[in-house]
Amino acid sequence: MTVKGLAIDSLALMDLAGRPGGPWLGRLQKHLLEAVLEDPGLNTDAALRDLAARWLASEG
């Protein structure tokens, strides 16, 4: 599986973060991919938005 297989795309992540793409986006996508590889059940729009929001609050 790759980032393209995630249930949320980069445009949605940029919208969620309220900022344009940049290095942070690749780090976030890698974080989400690792989470989904560990638990494929997380590959839903809602779950990934929640994970992304938490990552943005702590790392972003």
N, CA, C and O of each residue as an XYZ file, in Angstrom:
240
protein
N       0.843     -1.184      0.000
C       0.000      0.000      0.000
C       0.884      1.242      0.000
O       1.983      1.258      0.555
N       0.356      2.281     -0.647
C       1.056      3.559     -0.698
C       0.118      4.664     -0.205
O      -1.044      4.412      0.116
N       0.635      5.868     -0.153
C      -0.156      7.035      0.255
C      -1.393      7.175     -0.630
O      -2.449      7.597     -0.159
N      -1.267      6.826     -1.898
C      -2.410      6.946     -2.812
C      -3.567      6.048     -2.413
O      -4.701      6.286     -2.828
N      -3.305      5.020     -1.617
C      -4.344      4.114     -1.169
C      -5.080      4.590      0.071
O      -6.030      3.946      0.516
N      -4.648      5.711      0.632
C      -5.321      6.237      1.827
C      -6.710      6.765      1.466
O      -6.936      7.238      0.352
N      -7.621      6.681      2.407
C      -9.002      7.113      2.190
C      -9.151      8.639      2.223
O     -10.262      9.148      2.075
N      -8.072      9.358      2.410
C      -8.096     10.824      2.392
C      -6.940     11.286      1.504
O      -5.839     10.739      1.571
N      -7.198     12.285      0.682
C      -6.149     12.735     -0.236
C      -5.480     14.009      0.270
O      -5.891     14.595      1.271
N      -4.445     14.417     -0.445
C      -3.662     15.568     -0.013
C      -4.471     16.857      0.003
O      -4.260     17.710      0.865
N      -5.396     17.007     -0.941
C      -6.224     18.222     -0.951
C      -7.081     18.313      0.302
O      -7.233     19.390      0.878
N      -7.636     17.194      0.720
C      -8.455     17.182      1.935
C      -7.599     17.472      3.160
O      -8.047     18.152      4.083
N      -6.368     16.961      3.177
C      -5.479     17.229      4.307
C      -5.084     18.700      4.368
O      -5.026     19.285      5.450
N      -4.810     19.300      3.208
C      -4.482     20.729      3.187
C      -5.680     21.555      3.648
O      -5.512     22.540      4.367
N      -6.880     21.164      3.244
C      -8.092     21.852      3.670
C      -8.265     21.729      5.182
O      -8.583     22.703      5.863
N      -8.053     20.530      5.690
C      -8.172     20.288      7.129
C      -7.173     21.146      7.905
O      -7.503     21.696      8.956
N      -5.962     21.256      7.386
C      -4.914     22.037      8.060
C      -5.071     23.537      7.829
O      -4.556     24.343      8.604
N      -5.775     23.910      6.772
C      -5.938     25.321      6.456
C      -4.672     25.964      5.938
O      -4.433     27.149      6.169
N      -3.853     25.185      5.233
C      -2.614     25.730      4.685
C      -2.210     24.977      3.430
O      -2.680     23.866      3.186
N      -1.338     25.583      2.635
C      -0.904     24.931      1.397
C       0.056     23.783      1.706
O       0.555     23.635      2.821
N       0.287     22.994      0.688
C       1.206     21.872      0.830
C       2.615     22.323      1.154
O       2.969     23.491      0.990
N       3.389     21.397      1.604
C       4.777     21.649      1.965
C       5.334     20.383      2.583
O       4.686     19.337      2.548
N       6.505     20.465      3.138
C       7.110     19.276      3.747
C       6.248     18.630      4.833
O       6.285     17.414      5.023
N       5.487     19.436      5.528
C       4.615     18.910      6.580
C       3.632     17.889      6.011
O       3.292     16.917      6.686
N       3.172     18.098      4.777
C       2.168     17.225      4.180
C       2.723     15.819      3.968
O       2.041     14.835      4.256
N       3.930     15.718      3.479
C       4.558     14.410      3.299
C       4.752     13.690      4.620
O       4.551     12.479      4.710
N       5.145     14.440      5.652
C       5.315     13.824      6.978
C       3.980     13.321      7.513
O       3.903     12.241      8.097
N       2.936     14.109      7.310
C       1.609     13.696      7.769
C       1.137     12.465      7.006
O       0.623     11.525      7.613
N       1.301     12.457      5.697
C       0.882     11.308      4.908
C       1.649     10.052      5.325
O       1.071      8.966      5.388
N       2.928     10.191      5.606
C       3.718      9.048      6.064
C       3.182      8.542      7.396
O       3.074      7.334      7.605
N       2.851      9.452      8.290
C       2.292      9.088      9.594
C       0.976      8.322      9.409
O       0.755      7.291     10.044
N       0.116      8.832      8.542
C      -1.171      8.168      8.310
C      -0.976      6.800      7.669
O      -1.652      5.841      8.042
N      -0.071      6.700      6.720
C       0.185      5.426      6.060
C       0.694      4.395      7.064
O       0.253      3.246      7.049
N       1.605      4.791      7.921
C       2.123      3.869      8.934
C       1.012      3.388      9.854
O       0.981      2.217     10.231
N       0.100      4.283     10.217
C      -1.021      3.899     11.076
C      -1.924      2.894     10.371
O      -2.383      1.930     10.983
N      -2.179      3.118      9.084
C      -3.060      2.216      8.320
C      -2.382      0.870      8.082
O      -3.045     -0.167      8.108
N      -1.087      0.874      7.855
C      -0.382     -0.398      7.683
C      -0.442     -1.225      8.965
O      -0.515     -2.453      8.917
N      -0.411     -0.550     10.100
C      -0.499     -1.232     11.389
C      -1.926     -1.697     11.677
O      -2.130     -2.770     12.245
N      -2.905     -0.893     11.287
C      -4.318     -1.218     11.516
C      -5.129     -0.794     10.300
O      -5.578      0.350     10.232
N      -5.327     -1.700      9.331
C      -6.049     -1.352      8.106
C      -7.460     -0.819      8.339
O      -8.011     -0.142      7.471
N      -8.048     -1.112      9.486
C      -9.369     -0.607      9.802
C      -9.422      0.905      9.944
O     -10.501      1.498      9.925
N      -8.263      1.527     10.086
C      -8.203      2.994     10.206
C      -8.315      3.701      8.861
O      -8.391      4.928      8.815
N      -8.326      2.955      7.781
C      -8.349      3.580      6.453
C      -9.760      4.001      6.049
O     -10.328      3.507      5.074
N     -10.300      4.923      6.827
C     -11.588      5.551      6.512
C     -11.377      7.060      6.583
O     -10.474      7.539      7.270
N     -12.198      7.786      5.884
C     -12.076      9.245      5.885
C     -12.149      9.792      7.306
O     -11.320     10.613      7.699
N     -13.132      9.345      8.076
C     -13.329      9.876      9.431
C     -12.145      9.561     10.334
O     -11.671     10.438     11.057
N     -11.665      8.331     10.306
C     -10.552      7.940     11.174
C      -9.281      8.686     10.799
O      -8.538      9.126     11.677
N      -9.025      8.833      9.502
C      -7.816      9.530      9.074
C      -7.887     11.021      9.357
O      -6.868     11.639      9.664
N      -9.071     11.607      9.259
C      -9.223     13.019      9.633
C      -8.922     13.213     11.120
O      -8.282     14.190     11.508
N      -9.381     12.287     11.935
C      -9.130     12.369     13.371
C      -7.638     12.227     13.657
O      -7.076     13.009     14.425
N      -6.996     11.236     13.046
C      -5.560     11.061     13.230
C      -4.785     12.281     12.741
O      -3.842     12.728     13.394
N      -5.186     12.815     11.595
C      -4.509     13.986     11.034
C      -4.670     15.194     11.950
O      -3.712     15.932     12.180
N      -5.856     15.395     12.465
C      -6.097     16.537     13.356
C      -5.230     16.439     14.601
O      -4.677     17.438     15.061
N      -5.110     15.224     15.149
C      -4.277     15.040     16.334
C      -2.806     15.262     16.009
O      -2.077     15.857     16.802
N      -2.366     14.784     14.838
C      -0.979     14.989     14.421
C      -0.698     16.477     14.216
O       0.343     16.980     14.637
N      -1.617     17.167     13.576
C      -1.442     18.601     13.334
C      -1.357     19.376     14.635
O      -0.589     20.332     14.744
N      -2.142     18.969     15.619
C      -2.131     19.658     16.913
C      -0.810     19.457     17.652
O      -0.364     20.337     18.389
N      -0.188     18.297     17.450
C       1.036     18.012     18.182
C       2.314     18.257     17.382
O       3.326     18.668     17.949
N       2.278     18.009     16.068
C       3.477     18.083     15.243
C       3.459     19.271     14.282
O       4.467     19.937     14.049
N       2.257     19.505     13.734
C       2.097     20.393     12.625
C       2.633     21.769     12.769
O       2.523     22.574     11.844
